[in-house]
Amino acid sequence: MQIAKNTVVTIHYEMFDADNNLLDKTEEPISYLHGGYDGIFPLVEEALHGKNVGESVDVKLAPDDAFGEPEEELIRVESLDVFPTDVEVGMMFEADDPESGEILLFRVTDIADGKAVVDANHPLAGTTIRFAAKVVEVRQATDDEVTHGHAHGAHGHHHEH
């Protein structure tokens, strides 16, 4: 069965940076609902369209097509005394965004002079990525999956009811 709109596609993937360093790979395959439901990077979805089980794609994604460009306003300098614990580079903290009210996940990127630099940009923001994927399974989506806009089941997205 070919990948087409409203099929559930199961893939294994590997992501590399511009220097071909492995950034991420699937241990278990992942499934997404094909057809513009934001289940996967749009350029990867385009490349997968029409493919069959066993076929592969290899897509280069500019930052705008992957995790976006870093946004200055998501980088903040905070005094160390606002943190609940001793802070180390790499630690993650949640904080409310005063403008949107959303909870942002900040990563500590630097510590100096009693202050910590925290960054809520995706760690791969600004990175050009190579996304290599192999199609493991293709099946027709259920009506329920199409209504919800994502894959259900073993490798898909789960909802608690």
Sequence and secondary structure as in RCSB ss.txt:
>XXXX:A:sequence
MQIAKNTVVTIHYEMFDADNNLLDKTEEPISYLHGGYDGIFPLVEEALHGKNVGESVDVKLAPDDAFGEPEEELI
RVESLDVFPTDVEVGMMFEADDPESGEILLFRVTDIADGKAVVDANHPLAGTTIRFAAKVVEVRQATDDEVTHGH
AHGAHGHHHEH
>XXXX:A:secstr
    TTEEEEEEEEEE TT  EEEE SS EEEETTTSSSS HHHHHHHTT  TT EEEEEE GGGTT    GGGE
EEEEGGGSSS   TT EEEEE TTT  EEEEEEEEEETTEEEEE S TTTT  EEEEEEEEEEEE  HHHHHHTS
  STTS     
